[in-house]
Amino acid sequence: MKNLKLVAIATLTTATFLFSCGGDEKKETPTTTEAPKSMLEETPAAGGLDAKIASGKAVYEKVCQACHQADGKGLPATFPPLAGSDYLAADLPRAIGGVVNGLTGEITVNGEKFNQAMPAATLSDDEVANVFTYVLNNFGNKGGEVNAADVKAVRK
Ligand code: HEC
């Protein structure tokens, strides 16, 4: 582990050096969503999830909270709960699809029927991945992680 850290520092130093004299050329790596992580090497894995949850919280407060409420419990007959939602737990891709593509028609969440409309969110794949990761790890839900690729896969 120590060695890994040294390598990371060395890589970072080299990268900083290269960047400082190489201008601001951005290298796009379309196949992986986690490419820039090696430059930030701090606390692997755990830090990644925590960071996602933190940015997901910001998205939630800005976009979802108005309807689903700060406590994630929604409003009876109007906005379904995300807190302990069995609809969410039963089929995550379906739930993600509802957010990115919009959702209408009757659904049952925790035994209560809803028949309203959720407009498609105008958020990036990363923002949706983060907000779902936040929701899954809050409001009494069972945890988990959503990646940009999972969101992309259900977008219509
Ligand atoms: C304008 C209000 C509104 C906003 C904003 C909104 N939703 Fe919804 N959401 C709804 C409604 C209404 C439904 C139920 C639609 C139906 O009855 O078919 C729903 C359903 C859902 C469901 C499936 C049912 C459940 O409770 O598990 C999920 C998951 C969900 N929303 C997540 C989100 C997330 C995440 C965001 C923020 C990115 C968001 N919603 C933003 C109104 C909203």
Boltz pocket constraint, residues with backbone or C-beta under 6 A from the ligand:
constraints:
  - pocket:
      binder: B
      contacts: [[A, 59], [A, 60], [A, 63], [A, 64], [A, 65], [A, 66], [A, 67], [A, 68], [A, 78], [A, 79], [A, 80], [A, 81], [A, 82], [A, 85], [A, 87], [A, 88], [A, 95], [A, 96], [A, 98], [A, 99], [A, 103], [A, 104], [A, 105], [A, 106], [A, 107], [A, 109], [A, 114], [A, 115], [A, 116], [A, 117], [A, 118], [A, 119], [A, 121], [A, 131], [A, 132], [A, 135]]
      max_distance: 6.0
